[in-house]
Amino acid sequence: MAASTSTAFPVSIPPAAGHSFSAPSNRRRHIDQASGRALEALSHAIEYLTDELIHNGGLISANNPQVEAVQLLMALNRQVYFECPIVQTFADRCRSFLRFRSASAAPSTSISSSRW
C-alpha cells in the first residue's frame, strides 16, 4: 500500500499569464463532473510522480525532469480548479437578497409619500 507523499516538497509556480489566483481560500467552488474527473486524474498523476521520485531517491532540484513534470501537473490542476465558478455562501445570498429588497422598496415608498 503506497502512502501519499504528494506534499513531500514545496513547489512554487508563478500563476499562468492571465490567471489570478487571489480567490479567498474559504470559498467553495462548483466542480462539474468533467472538471472533477480531470482534477482526480491530475491528482493521481501528481501523487504517482512524487511517490516515484521519493521512492527512487531522486534529486529534488529545479532541473530534474520529474520535478518539472510535477510542477506542470500542479499548474494544470490549479488551472482546472480555478476555472470552476465560486459558489455563493449563504451570507452572500442573504446580503444580495437584502440589497435587492431594499433597492426595490426604496423607490416605491418615495412615490407613495409624494402623493400624500
C-alpha positions as CSV (number, residue, x, y, z in Angstrom):
1,M,0.0,0.0,0.0
2,A,1.5,3.3,-1.1
3,A,1.5,6.3,1.2
4,S,0.6,9.7,-0.1
5,T,3.6,11.8,-0.4
6,S,2.3,14.5,-2.7
7,T,3.3,17.2,-0.3
8,A,6.9,15.8,0.2
9,F,8.5,19.0,-1.1
10,P,7.3,22.6,-1.6
11,V,6.9,23.7,-5.2
12,S,6.4,27.3,-6.1
13,I,4.9,28.0,-9.5
14,P,4.1,31.5,-10.7
15,P,0.5,31.8,-11.9
16,A,-0.1,31.4,-15.7
17,A,-0.4,34.5,-17.8
18,G,-3.9,36.0,-17.4
19,H,-4.8,34.0,-14.3
20,S,-5.3,35.5,-10.9
21,F,-5.2,33.0,-8.1
22,S,-6.2,35.5,-5.4
23,A,-9.6,34.0,-4.6
24,P,-10.3,33.7,-0.9
25,S,-9.3,30.3,0.4
26,N,-12.5,29.8,2.3
27,R,-14.7,29.9,-0.8
28,R,-16.2,26.8,-2.3
29,R,-16.3,26.1,-6.0
30,H,-18.9,24.3,-8.1
31,I,-16.9,21.5,-9.7
32,D,-18.8,19.8,-12.5
33,Q,-18.4,16.2,-13.4
34,A,-15.8,16.7,-16.1
35,S,-13.7,19.0,-14.0
36,G,-13.9,16.6,-11.1
37,R,-12.6,13.8,-13.2
38,A,-9.8,15.9,-14.6
39,L,-8.8,17.0,-11.0
40,E,-8.9,13.4,-9.8
41,A,-6.7,12.2,-12.7
42,L,-4.2,15.1,-12.3
43,S,-4.1,14.4,-8.5
44,H,-3.3,10.8,-9.1
45,A,-0.6,11.6,-11.6
46,I,1.0,14.1,-9.2
47,E,0.9,11.6,-6.4
48,Y,2.3,8.9,-8.6
49,L,5.2,11.0,-9.8
50,T,6.1,12.3,-6.3
51,D,5.9,8.8,-4.8
52,E,8.2,7.5,-7.5
53,L,10.6,10.4,-7.1
54,I,10.8,9.9,-3.3
55,H,11.0,6.1,-3.6
56,N,13.9,6.3,-6.1
57,G,15.7,8.9,-4.0
58,G,15.9,11.3,-6.9
59,L,17.5,14.7,-6.5
60,I,14.9,17.4,-5.9
61,S,16.1,20.3,-8.0
62,A,14.6,22.7,-10.5
63,N,16.4,20.9,-13.4
64,N,15.0,17.5,-12.5
65,P,12.6,16.4,-15.3
66,Q,10.3,14.6,-12.8
67,V,10.1,17.7,-10.6
68,E,9.3,19.8,-13.7
69,A,6.6,17.3,-14.7
70,V,5.1,17.5,-11.2
71,Q,5.1,21.3,-11.4
72,L,3.4,21.2,-14.7
73,L,0.7,18.9,-13.5
74,M,0.2,21.0,-10.4
75,A,-0.2,24.1,-12.5
76,L,-2.8,22.3,-14.7
77,N,-4.5,21.2,-11.5
78,R,-4.8,24.7,-10.3
79,Q,-6.0,26.0,-13.7
80,V,-8.8,23.4,-13.8
81,Y,-9.8,24.2,-10.2
82,F,-9.8,28.0,-10.6
83,E,-11.8,27.8,-13.8
84,C,-14.7,26.3,-11.7
85,P,-17.2,29.0,-10.6
86,I,-17.2,30.2,-7.0
87,V,-20.3,29.1,-5.1
88,Q,-22.0,32.0,-3.2
89,T,-22.1,31.5,0.6
90,F,-25.4,31.7,2.5
91,A,-24.3,35.1,3.8
92,D,-23.6,36.4,0.3
93,R,-27.0,35.2,-0.9
94,C,-28.7,36.9,2.2
95,R,-26.8,40.2,1.5
96,S,-27.8,40.1,-2.1
97,F,-31.4,39.4,-1.3
98,L,-31.5,42.2,1.3
99,R,-29.9,44.7,-1.1
100,F,-32.4,43.7,-3.8
101,R,-35.3,44.1,-1.3
102,S,-34.1,47.5,-0.1
103,A,-33.4,48.7,-3.6
104,S,-36.8,47.7,-4.8
105,A,-38.6,49.0,-1.7
106,A,-36.9,52.5,-1.7
107,P,-38.5,53.9,-4.9
108,S,-42.0,52.7,-4.1
109,T,-42.0,54.4,-0.7
110,S,-40.8,57.7,-2.1
111,I,-43.5,57.7,-4.8
112,S,-46.3,56.8,-2.4
113,S,-45.2,59.5,0.1
114,S,-45.1,62.2,-2.6
115,R,-48.8,61.7,-3.3
116,W,-49.9,62.5,0.2
